[in-house]
């Protein structure tokens, strides 16, 4: 059971990371043998070269892999740094005993020539200290490699988690948008029923088409701009049914690039807001909606007279616009501009410019 759980935790990136380490040491081991074979074309030289390479490499390789595979992952990075330091202290203590307490010193002390003995002893100590220093450096390299690998893995995981959070937030915003849109539209039809029942039936048919689009076509991350334009045009026509002769409604949509795609229902909240806060039953009102699409850019502009709601009639005020702004931040970061103004003659305007790309 434990082995199975260990296998389940091993990722492809870990296999690649540790596999590259093993491969690098194998290259150090094999390259001298290949060179020997290329020079003499003799298999005995290859075997002797492998033996020699193994004899001088097994200690540094053992130090590196013990640190990389055991002491660092299960000690240093498991809140058991004492295990890392204790393990290395034991390793280097054994190395010190091997170099300074071995038979090599006895052999050197038996040299009869004092000058030769002094030279051999100095050389031996210097070489031993240098070897131990190199082994310490190998342990440090193993620790540095683990740190770099974990840093890269952490950044990748954070990026993946951020992507998941962004997708979840976008889905939440879209789920908020659809009920908000349906609530406003049903209120409009409810008002129309009292004015003209026949037009109300036509409006219900239009609403059916709108909801079909909102429920099925908008499941994708992006939709063709033409479909979105048709949706907005139908919605504006539906909204015009409740406006009287005091309200002037203009909607112009022009598109030069039929290959453009856009996030679904991106501008509908702005249009809703224009009709909700820009139309009055007893005062002259105006709603002007324009969309111009060029090769890789969309400019959407919505103007309306400004009739702010009183405190008793502000339900839902600002929710749609906040959602639209947040969706733009998530979907088109650094690729859109948002201009929101109120002129001196009390005309409210929102202008959005999007930088897009052609459908691949």
C-alpha positions in Angstrom: 0.0 0.0 0.0 2.8 2.4 0.9 4.7 1.7 -2.3 1.5 2.2 -4.4 0.9 5.6 -2.7 4.6 6.6 -3.4 4.2 5.7 -7.1 1.0 7.7 -7.3 2.8 10.8 -6.0 5.7 10.6 -8.6 5.0 13.0 -11.4 6.4 13.1 -14.9 8.5 16.2 -14.0 10.1 14.4 -11.1 10.9 11.4 -13.3 12.5 13.8 -15.9 14.4 15.7 -13.2 15.9 12.7 -11.5 16.4 10.9 -14.9 18.5 13.8 -16.1 20.7 13.6 -13.1 21.3 9.9 -13.6 22.0 10.4 -17.3 24.5 13.1 -16.6 26.5 10.9 -14.2 26.3 8.0 -16.8 27.8 10.3 -19.4 30.7 11.2 -17.1 31.2 7.5 -16.6 31.0 6.4 -20.2 32.6 9.2 -22.2 36.2 8.2 -21.1 35.5 4.6 -22.2 34.2 5.8 -25.6 37.3 7.9 -26.0 39.5 5.0 -25.2 37.8 2.8 -27.7 38.0 5.5 -30.4 41.7 5.9 -29.7 42.7 2.2 -29.6 39.7 0.2 -30.9 40.3 -2.2 -28.0 37.6 -3.5 -25.7 40.1 -4.2 -22.9 40.9 -0.5 -22.8 37.2 0.2 -22.6 36.7 -2.2 -19.6 39.8 -0.8 -17.9 38.6 2.8 -18.5 35.2 1.9 -17.0 36.8 0.4 -14.0 39.0 3.4 -13.5 36.1 5.9 -13.9 34.0 3.9 -11.5 36.7 3.8 -8.9 37.2 7.5 -8.9 33.5 8.4 -9.3 31.6 6.2 -7.0 32.2 8.3 -3.9 31.2 11.7 -5.4 28.2 10.0 -7.1 27.1 8.4 -3.9 27.3 11.7 -2.0 25.3 13.4 -4.8 22.6 10.8 -5.1 22.2 10.3 -1.3 21.6 14.0 -1.0 19.5 14.4 -4.1 17.3 11.3 -3.5 17.1 11.0 0.3 18.5 13.7 2.5 17.2 16.8 0.6 13.7 15.7 -0.3 13.0 13.7 2.9 15.0 15.9 5.3 15.7 19.4 4.1 12.3 20.0 2.5 10.2 18.0 5.0 10.9 20.2 8.0 13.6 17.8 9.1 16.7 19.8 8.3 18.4 18.1 11.2 18.3 14.9 9.1 20.0 16.6 6.2 22.8 18.1 8.4 23.2 14.9 10.4 23.3 12.7 7.3 26.0 14.9 5.7 27.9 15.1 9.0 28.1 11.3 9.1 29.1 11.1 5.4 31.9 13.6 5.8 33.0 12.2 9.1 33.4 8.8 7.4 35.3 10.5 4.6 37.6 12.2 7.0 38.3 8.9 8.8 38.9 7.3 5.4 41.5 9.9 4.3 43.2 10.7 7.6 42.9 7.4 9.5 43.6 5.0 6.7 46.6 2.8 5.9 47.8 5.4 3.4 49.3 7.4 6.3 51.1 4.4 7.6 52.5 3.7 4.2 53.8 7.3 3.9 55.3 7.2 7.4 57.3 4.1 6.3 59.1 6.1 3.6 62.8 6.2 4.7 63.6 9.5 3.0 62.5 12.3 5.3 62.2 14.9 2.4 60.2 12.5 0.3 58.1 11.6 3.3 57.4 15.3 4.0 56.5 16.0 0.3 54.3 12.9 0.1 52.5 13.7 3.3 51.9 17.4 2.3 50.6 16.2 -1.1 48.3 13.6 0.5 46.8 16.1 3.0 46.3 18.7 0.3 44.6 16.3 -2.1 42.4 14.9 0.7 41.2 18.3 1.8 40.6 19.3 -1.8 38.6 16.1 -2.4 36.4 16.7 0.7 35.9 20.3 -0.4 34.7 19.0 -3.8 32.3 16.6 -2.2 30.9 19.4 0.0 30.4 21.3 -3.3 28.6 18.4 -4.8 26.2 18.2 -1.9 25.6 22.0 -2.3 25.0 21.5 -6.1 22.4 18.8 -5.3 20.7 21.2 -2.9 20.8 24.0 -5.4 19.3 21.7 -8.1 16.5 20.7 -5.9 15.8 24.3 -5.0 15.6 25.4 -8.6 13.4 22.4 -9.5 11.0 23.1 -6.7 10.9 26.8 -7.5 10.0 26.1 -11.1 7.4 23.5 -10.1 5.9 25.9 -7.6 5.6 28.7 -10.2 4.0 26.2 -12.6 1.5 25.1 -9.9 0.7 28.7 -9.0 0.1 29.5 -12.6 -2.2 26.4 -13.0 -4.1 27.3 -9.8 -4.5 30.9 -11.0 -5.9 29.7 -14.3 -8.4 27.5 -12.5 -9.4 30.3 -10.3 -9.8 32.6 -13.3 -12.0 30.0 -15.1 -14.1 29.5 -12.0 -14.6 33.2 -11.6 -15.5 33.7 -15.2 -18.1 30.9 -14.9 -19.5 32.5 -11.8 -19.7 35.9 -13.5 -21.5 34.3 -16.5 -23.9 32.5 -14.2 -24.6 35.8 -12.5 -25.1 37.5 -15.9 -27.7 35.1 -17.3 -30.3 35.5 -14.4 -29.7 39.2 -14.4 -30.4 39.4 -18.1 -33.5 37.2 -17.8 -34.9 39.1 -14.8 -34.7 42.4 -16.7 -36.2 41.0 -19.9 -39.2 39.4 -18.1 -39.9 42.7 -16.4 -40.0 44.3 -19.8 -42.4 41.8 -21.2 -44.6 42.0 -18.0 -44.9 45.7 -18.6 -45.7 45.1 -22.3 -48.5 42.7 -21.6 -50.6 45.5 -20.1 -50.0 47.7 -23.2 -50.3 45.4 -26.2 -50.9 41.6 -25.8 -50.1 40.8 -29.4 -46.8 42.6 -29.2 -46.2 40.8 -26.0 -46.7 37.4 -27.7 -44.2 38.4 -30.4 -41.8 39.6 -27.7 -42.1 36.2 -26.0 -41.1 34.5 -29.3 -38.1 36.9 -29.5 -37.2 36.1 -25.9 -37.3 32.4 -26.7 -34.7 33.0 -29.4 -32.6 35.2 -27.1 -32.7 32.6 -24.3 -31.8 29.8 -26.7 -28.7 31.8 -27.7 -27.9 32.7 -24.1 -28.3 29.1 -22.9 -26.6 27.1 -25.7 -24.4 29.3 -27.8 -22.7 31.0 -24.9 -21.3 27.8 -23.4 -18.1 28.3 -25.4 -15.3 30.6 -24.3 -15.8 32.7 -27.5 -18.6 33.0 -30.0 -18.6 34.5 -33.6 -19.1 38.2 -33.5 -21.9 38.0 -36.0 -24.0 35.9 -33.6 -23.4 38.3 -30.8 -24.4 41.2 -33.0 -27.7 39.4 -33.9 -28.3 38.8 -30.2 -27.8 42.5 -29.3 -29.9 43.6 -32.3 -32.8 41.3 -31.3 -32.5 42.5 -27.7 -32.7 46.2 -28.7 -35.7 45.5 -30.8 -37.3 43.8 -27.8 -36.5 46.7 -25.5 -37.9 49.2 -28.0 -41.4 47.7 -27.6 -41.7 49.2 -24.2 -40.5 52.7 -25.2 -43.0 55.4 -26.1 -42.7 58.2 -28.6 -40.5 60.3 -26.3 -37.7 57.8 -26.6 -35.3 57.7 -29.6 -33.4 54.4 -30.0 -30.6 54.0 -32.5 -28.5 50.8 -32.9 -25.8 50.5 -35.6 -23.6 47.4 -36.0 -20.9 47.3 -38.6 -18.4 44.4 -39.1 -15.6 44.3 -41.7 -14.0 41.1 -40.4 -16.4 38.1 -40.3 -13.7 35.9 -38.6 -13.7 37.8 -35.3 -14.8 36.0 -32.2 -15.6 37.5 -28.8 -16.6 36.5 -25.3 -20.4 35.9 -25.2 -22.8 38.4 -23.7 -20.0 40.9 -23.1 -21.9 44.1 -23.9 -25.5 43.2 -23.0 -25.2 44.5 -19.4 -24.2 47.9 -20.8 -27.3 47.9 -23.1 -29.5 46.8 -20.2 -28.1 49.7 -18.1 -28.7 52.2 -20.9 -32.4 51.3 -21.1 -32.8 51.0 -17.3 -31.2 54.4 -16.5 -31.6 56.2 -19.8 -35.3 55.9 -20.6 -38.1 58.0 -19.0 -41.8 57.7 -19.7 -42.5 61.4 -19.4 -39.3 63.0 -20.6 -37.4 63.0 -23.9 -34.9 60.1 -23.8 -32.2 58.7 -26.1 -30.3 55.4 -26.4 -27.6 55.2 -29.0 -25.7 52.0 -29.5 -22.8 51.6 -32.0 -20.4 48.8 -32.7 -17.6 48.9 -35.3 -15.4 45.9 -36.0 -12.3 46.3 -38.1 -9.6 43.7 -38.9 -8.6 43.0 -35.3 -10.4 45.6 -33.2 -13.9 46.2 -31.8 -15.2 49.6 -30.7 -18.4 49.5 -28.7 -20.1 52.8 -27.7 -23.3 53.2 -25.8 -24.8 56.6 -25.0 -28.0 57.4 -23.2 -29.8 60.2 -21.4 -29.1 59.9 -17.7 -32.0 59.5 -15.3 -30.5 58.2 -12.1 -32.8 56.0 -10.0 -33.8 57.0 -6.5 -32.7 55.1 -3.4 -36.0 53.1 -3.4 -35.5 51.8 -7.0 -31.8 50.9 -7.2 -32.1 47.1 -7.2 -29.4 45.5 -9.3 -27.8 48.9 -10.0 -24.2 48.5 -11.0 -24.1 44.7 -10.8 -24.0 44.2 -14.6 -21.4 46.9 -15.2 -19.2 45.6 -12.5 -19.4 42.1 -13.9 -18.6 43.4 -17.4 -15.6 45.3 -16.2 -14.4 42.2 -14.2 -14.8 39.9 -17.3 -12.8 42.3 -19.4 -10.0 42.3 -16.8 -9.9 38.5 -16.8 -10.5 37.8 -20.5 -8.7 40.8 -22.2 -6.0 42.0 -19.8 -4.1 45.0 -21.2 -6.1 44.6 -24.4 -9.0 46.9 -23.8 -9.8 50.5 -22.9 -12.8 51.6 -20.9 -14.1 55.2 -21.0 -17.1 56.1 -18.8 -18.2 59.7 -18.9 -21.2 62.0 -18.2 -21.4 65.1 -20.4 -22.6 68.6 -19.4 -25.9 68.0 -21.1 -26.3 64.8 -18.9 -25.5 62.2 -21.6 -24.0 59.1 -20.1 -21.5 57.2 -22.3 -19.5 54.0 -22.1 -16.9 53.3 -24.8 -15.0 50.1 -24.9 -12.2 49.3 -27.4 -11.0 45.7 -27.7 -7.9 44.4 -29.4 -8.7 40.9 -30.9 -7.2 38.5 -33.3 -8.6 36.5 -36.2 -10.0 33.1 -35.7 -7.3 30.5 -36.3 
